[in-house]
């Protein structure tokens, strides 16, 4: 692979010709003219201005850059930190076709805006694609209630609450209800991690007392019914608050049933899932490398995988995100990343105790290639659904549309030229995450990004990286995003 930052790629004009454009609604033949950082024209047989670079996309697909609204970069956890920061994680995202990512800001101090300012200090110099923030609300009182309304002015139009992680992140149902009402008032969307924290705490204590310490017990102590119940409870709270709500990282088939039920009854519930929950099960947690699959919520069953697929296909679920939060499988062994040896403590910290395994998986670069091969090419979803799930819907829900998530005049020129016939054996070398393993190692893929543009700048061309730290921009998102 070429050295990073090999050349300046910013062009005043760019014409992409002869491609097949795919949006959430249409598939058609057209050219795209980019002027500066924006799409200027879309139409047949456009003429290139004198100073334009012309790229022939004949035989290729042209799609909007992906939008991943659930990532965790440089997240402290369990005695270590997630191994991708806003540069390395954004680089991995770009190689997979994603050009915008939203990360979470922890409520580590007071006031809320101080946490966002600290997040900017960390992210702004490193960002290699465009990005945004969600604000976690893990402590609630009158002061926090008064500060929630200040978030939209900072460009942060979503908050996240938890029904699990007792004594650390969890809010009571009454506090979640109050957050939902305040969020509605100020045009914010409330995101919910839905599990039953009381049941989890009890079962974890019992498992450790009984000497059950293997990775599979991470799943066994977080029963599926806890997620199903918490999802319906969340929908009920949202109904009573008369507020929209968004369920993150759904992993249980029964959750899909509850979202379908709630939506059929007029409740404004939206939901995401992640690729890992479509393919892997508790069986992956069994064996010597089981810690690789430890994440929260955990892997479930093949029946859950299948129900999630139908929820994606029929529109019950609106978004495919990743919950990207990578850790080394063995952080004692360095890897080579951009010519430098890197070793970060990882999942070996939990050897002999599943509760000490850092929770999280790599995935931000895997999302689009994996979903294309095993969703589109398998016939489970259409190419238009693919764009809706990975780009347009998240941009709409989280207040970035039409700047992001679509191909239309006036939108940012975040463009992916996709080779639908490229075949490769996937794995850690292609994914470009800063970690030592990939969940999809050795999987056969057909279809992969050939070129990726961020606001008209070429950042990925096949195996070559042209992105730079600091070139990504913070997206000041709109309040009152779309309810899908």
N, C-alpha and C positions, 0 to 999 in steps of 0.2 A: 504494500500500500504506500502511496506517496506520502511524503512528509506533510503534516498539517500546515495550513496557512501558505500553501505553495504558490498561490497567485491571487491577485485582487480580481474578484469576479463581478463586481458591480458594473452593470451596463445601463446606459441611459435609455436604450430601447432594445426590445427583444421580440422577435416574431417566431412563434411556434406554429409550424405548418403541418397540415395533412394528418393531424391526429384525430382520434375518436374521443370526443369529450364525454365524460360521465359525470352527471350531477345526481343529486338525490331524486330528481324528478324526470330527467331526460338522458338519452344517449343519442348523440348526433355528430356528424362530421363538421369540423370548423377549424379555423385558424384563431390564434390568440395573439393580440398585439399588447405588449407590456410597455408602458412608458414610465420611466422611473421605477417606483415601487408598486404601481397600481396596474390592474388590468384596464386597458384603454378601450379595446374593441374586441368583439368576438363575432366572427362571420366567415363566410366562404371566400377563399381566394383573396385574402387581404394582401395589400402591397407593403413591402418592407420600407420603412424610412431609410434614408441614406446611411445613417449611422447605426442601424440595427444589426444585431447578431441574429442570424436566421438558423433555426434548429428544425430539422426535418423529423417529425414524429410519425411518419408513415408506418403503419402496422403496429403502432403503439397506442396506449390509452392515456388520456390526459385527465387528471382528477385534481380536486382541491387538496392542499396539504392536510394531513390528518390533525385532529384536535384530541388530545388525551387530557381529560379533565380530572384525572386521579393519579397523582404521582407523589412520591416522597423522596426528595433529594436531601442529602446530608442530614438525615433524621437520626438523632441520638436514640439509642435503644439498647437495653440489656448489656451495658458495659462497652458498647462500641457505637458505630455510626454507619448509616447506610452508605454503601461503597461508591455510589454515584453522586456527584455534586451537580450543580447547575451547568457545568461545562460538559463533563463526561456523560451525564444522563441525557442532556440535550443532543449531544453528538450521536449517542445510540438511537435516540428518537428519530433523528433526521435520516439515518441510514435505513430505517424502516418506513420512511415516508411521512413521519409526523413533524409538523412545523410549528405547532403551538401546544404548550403543556401548562396545566395549572397544578400548583403545589399547595401544600397546607402550611399555615402559620400556627405554631403552637402558642397557647396562651401562657407564656412563661413569666410575664411580668404585668404590671399595670402602668398606664392604661392600655386598651387594646391597640391603639395606633402606634404605641411604642414597639410592640411586637412586629407590626408590619414594617416599620422603619428599620428594625434590626434585620428583618428578612431581606429587605432591599440591599442593605450593606453586604450581605452574604451573596445574594443572587446576581445583582446588576453587573458586577465586573466579569462574571463567568458565563452569563447566559449566552447560548449559541443559537437558540431559536426563540421565538416570541413566547411570552409566559404571563401567567397571572397567579393570583393567590386566592385561596379560601381561608377564612378565619375560623379556627377551632374555638368553641366555647366549652371549656371544661371546668370553669368555675363561674357561678352566676350569683350576682347580688344586685343591689340597687344601682351601684356605680356602673357595673357592666351593662345593665339594662339601659342606662342613660347613654352609654357610649356606642351601642349597636347602631344607632342612627347616624353615626359619624362615618361608618364604613364606606358607603357609596361615594362620598367625596374623595376617598383614597383609592377608588377604582376597584374595591372589593365588594362584590354583590352576592356573596354566598357565605353561609356559616355552617359549621358541622358540629353535631352533637352526638353523644354516645349513650347507648343503653347498656353498655358493658364496661369492663375495667373499673370495678368498684374501688372507690377510694383514690382513684387516679384521674380518670377521664370522665367518668359517668356523671350525668345529671339525673335528678329525679324526674319522674313523669311530670310533676307540676312545674318544674323548671323548664323542661322541654316545651311544655304547653305555652309558657310565657315567652320563650324564645321564638316559637312559631308565630305568635301574635305580633311581636315586635318586628320580626322579619317581614311579615306581610305588610305591616304599616309602612316600612321603609323601602319596600321593593326588593328585599333580599330573598334568596331561596335557601331554605333549611335542608341540609343534607344529614342523613341519619345512618350511623353504624348500628344495625339492628341485631342484637343478640340478647340473651337473658343473663345479665351479669351475676345475679344471685345464684342461679343454678350452676354456672361455670365455677364460681368460687367454691361452692360446696363440693362439686365433683373433683376439682383439682386437688383439694385438700385430702379427700378420700383416696384418690389415686396414689398420691405420694406416700400416704400412710401405709398403703398396701404394697408399696414397692414397685408400682407401675411407672416406669420412668422413660420408656422408649418413645420415639417420636409419634407413633400412632395414637398415643394417649392424648396428644394435643387435640386430635379430632374427637376422640371418644369422650372427652370431658367438655365438649362444646356441642351438645346434641342438636340435631337438625330442628327439632320442635322448638327449641329456644329461639332460633332465627325466624321460624314461621310465626310464632306467637308475637315476637317483638315487631315483626313487619306489620301484622294486623293492628297491633297496639299503636304503632306509629301512625298508620293510616287513620285510626280512630282519633288520635290526638289532633292530627291535621284537620280532620273534618270538624272537630269541635272548635278549633282555632280559626276555621275558615281560611286556611293558609295552604299554599302548595308545599309539597314535600318531595324529596328525592332520596331514594334508598340506594346506598352505595354497595358495591361489590356483592350482589346477590349470588348465592351459591347453592341454594336449596330449591328443589322443584316446588315445594309447598309455598315458598315465598312468591313464586310466579302466580300461583293460584290466588293468593291473598291480594296481590296487586291487581289482578284481573277483576276480582270481586269488588275491590274498592273503586276502581275506575268505572265499572259497570253501575256503581251507585253514585256516580258524580263527584267522587273525591279526587282532588287534583294531586294524584300520586304518579311520580315518574321513577324509573329505576334503571340501573346499569348492571351489567355483569362484566366479567373479565375472561380472557381466553383460557386461563388455567382451569376455570370451573366448567369448561366445556369438554375437557379431555381427561383430567386426572381424577383419581379417587383415593380413598383412604389406603388402598393397597399400595400406592406409591410411597406412603409414609413408613411402610414396613420394609425392613432390610437395612443394610449398612449405610445407604445414602438417603435414608428417609428424611433426614433433616433438611434436605434440599427443598422439600415440598411443604415445609412448615410455614404457614401464613395464617392470618386471622381475617375473616373466618376461614375454616379449614376445608380441605378437600372432602367430598362426600361420596356419592355412589354413581354408578353408571346411569341409574334411573334419573337421578338429579341432573346429570349432564344432558340427558335427552330432553327433559322438560325445559331446561334453560334454552336449548336450541329451538324448541317450538315457540317459546316466549319471544325469542329474537325474531323468528320468521313471521309471527302473526302481529308484531308490533306492541305486545304487552310491555316489552323492555325497549327503551328508546336509545340506549347508549352502550357502546363497547369501550370500556376504559381498561386500565391495567392494574391499578394499585401498585405500580412499580416501586419496589422498596428492596433493593438487592443487598445481599451480604455474601461474602466469600463463603464457600463451603468449608474451606480450610484456610483460614487467614494466617496460618503460620508459614505458608508457602507462597512466596511472591510470584506475581505474574508480571509480564512485560506490557506496559501500556504507554504508547507514544514514546517508546525508546527508554522508558524508565521502569525500574523495578518498583512494584507497589504491593504491599501486604497490609491488610486491614483486618483486625480481629473479626471473626465471623461465626458461623454456625457451630464450629468446634467448641465454642463457649458452653454449649448445652450438652456436651457429651455426658451421658449418664443422668440427665435431668431435662425432660422436655420443656419444662417451664423456663429454662434459661437459654433456649435456642432463640436467637433473634428472629422475630416474626417478619417474614417478607420474602419476595421473589423478584428476580429480574423480569422485565416484560415490555418496557416501553418501545423497544425496537422490534419486538416480535409480533405485536398486535396485528398490524395490517398484512404482512406477508402470510402469517398463519391463517388469519380469517379469510384471506383471498383463496388460498388453496383448499382449505377444509370447509369453507362456507360457500364461496361463489362457485368454484370449480366442481364441488361436490353436488351443487344444485340446491343446497339448503336455503341460500339467499340469493337475490339478484345483485348484479353490480350496482344498481341504484340504491338498494338497501345497504350495501357495503358502504357507500359514500355517506348515506344518511347516518348510519350507526357510528362511523369512525370520524366524521367531520361535521356534517351539517347540523344534525340534531344537537350534539354537544355545544356547538357554536351558538345555536339559537337559544337553548335552555340557559346558558351561562352568559348571555348578554354580549356576544361578540359578532353576531350576524347582522348585516352581510359583509362586514369587514373580513371576517374569517368564515371558513366552512363552505364556500361556494365559488363557482366560476361565473363572474358577471362583471360588466364594466363598473369600475369604482371600488371593487374589492381589492384587498391586498393580493399581490401576485405571488401567493403561496401555491405552488404548482408542482405536481408530481407527474413525471412522464413514466408510465408503468409499462414494462415489457411483459405482456401476458403469457409469453411462451418461454421465458427464461427458466431453465431448470437448474436447481442446485440442491446439494445436500446441506441442510441448514445446521447451525450450531453456534458455539460461542465465538468462533472466528468471524462470522458474518454479523452477529448481533451488535458488536461494538460496545456492549455494556462493560463497565469496569468491575468485572467479577470473574470468577474462575469456573463458572459452569453456566449451562443454558438448559432450560426445561425441555427444549425440543431438539436436543442434540441428535443429529443423524436423520431427522425427518426430511422426506423428499418434498420439496416445494416446486410449484410451477406458477410463475408470476412473481415479479420482484421490481422494486423501483430501479429505473435507469438513471434518471436525473431528478434532483429535488431542488426547488427554488424557494428561497425565503425572501418575500418582498422583491422579487425579481433578481435576486442574487443567487447564483449557482453555489450551493453548499455541498452537494453530493453528486458525483458522476461515477456510476458503477462502484468501484472499490476505492475511489479517491475522495478525500475529505478536503473541502475548501472553506469550511466554516471557521469562525474565530470567536474566542471568548469575548463577551461584551457586545457582540453584534445583535443579540436578541433584545427585543424591546418589551417593556412591561405594557400589557394591554389593560387600559383603564376601561373596565367593563361597565355596561349599562345596567341600571337598576330595572326591575320589572321585566326580566327576560321572558321569553315565550314559554307558555305552558303547553306541552305536547300531549 
